[in-house]
Amino acid sequence: MKKYEIMFIINPTILEEGRDAVIEKVTGVLTAAGANIQKSEKWGERKLAYPIDKKKTGFYVLTTFEIDGTVLSDVELKLNIIEEVLRYIIVKQD
């Protein structure tokens, strides 16, 4: 199992309770694939570098986890379905 980070941006129109539900959805997708969640940090609402779906801000969340790299493609397919997530990126840690 290798260490990875996922940074995802939640739609800014979603309220605080909804944000927690979206974070739970993403961690649920990760744990269902066999990931060990190590920590999750809410970075808060920040300005985007460019507009996404006519939104100029987004709520950033950084999560560190361990997972077998062979199942990451399945995780990405499931993350693409979550409409509240504007963008995400998964990066392998050294």
C-alpha positions in Angstrom: 0.0 0.0 0.0 1.3 3.4 -1.0 0.6 6.9 0.3 -1.5 9.3 -1.8 -3.1 12.7 -1.4 -6.4 13.8 -2.9 -7.2 17.5 -3.2 -10.8 18.2 -4.2 -12.9 21.3 -4.6 -16.5 21.4 -3.5 -19.1 23.6 -5.2 -19.2 26.9 -3.2 -23.0 27.0 -3.3 -23.3 24.0 -0.9 -23.8 25.0 2.8 -21.7 23.7 5.7 -23.8 20.6 6.5 -23.8 19.7 2.8 -20.0 20.1 2.6 -19.6 17.5 5.4 -21.8 15.1 3.5 -19.7 15.5 0.4 -16.5 14.9 2.3 -18.2 11.8 3.8 -19.1 10.7 0.2 -15.5 11.0 -1.0 -14.1 9.3 2.1 -16.7 6.6 1.6 -15.6 6.0 -1.9 -12.0 5.7 -0.7 -12.7 3.4 2.2 -14.9 1.2 0.0 -11.9 0.7 -2.3 -9.8 -0.4 0.7 -8.1 2.9 1.6 -6.8 3.8 5.0 -7.7 7.5 5.6 -4.8 9.1 7.6 -6.0 12.7 7.8 -8.4 15.1 6.2 -8.0 18.9 6.3 -10.6 21.5 5.4 -8.7 24.4 3.7 -11.8 26.5 3.4 -13.2 28.6 0.6 -10.6 30.0 -1.8 -10.5 31.8 -5.1 -10.1 29.6 -8.1 -7.4 30.2 -10.7 -10.0 30.2 -13.4 -13.8 29.9 -13.4 -15.3 26.4 -13.2 -19.0 26.1 -14.2 -19.2 29.9 -13.8 -18.0 29.7 -10.1 -15.1 31.9 -9.0 -14.5 30.2 -5.6 -14.5 26.7 -4.2 -14.2 24.9 -0.9 -10.9 23.0 -0.8 -10.3 19.7 1.1 -7.0 17.8 1.3 -7.1 14.1 2.4 -4.1 11.8 2.9 -4.6 8.1 2.6 -3.0 4.7 1.8 -4.3 2.5 -0.9 -3.2 -0.2 -3.4 -2.5 1.7 -6.6 -4.3 -0.8 -8.8 -7.7 0.3 -7.6 -7.2 4.0 -8.2 -8.8 3.9 -11.6 -12.0 2.5 -10.0 -11.9 5.3 -7.4 -11.6 8.0 -10.1 -14.6 6.6 -12.0 -16.7 6.9 -8.8 -15.4 10.4 -8.0 -16.4 11.6 -11.5 -20.0 10.8 -10.6 -20.2 13.0 -7.5 -21.7 16.3 -8.9 -20.8 18.4 -5.9 -17.1 18.0 -6.5 -15.9 20.5 -9.1 -12.4 19.1 -9.5 -10.0 16.7 -7.9 -6.5 15.5 -8.2 -4.8 12.4 -6.7 -1.0 12.6 -6.2 1.4 9.9 -5.0 3.5 10.9 -2.0 7.2 10.0 -1.7 
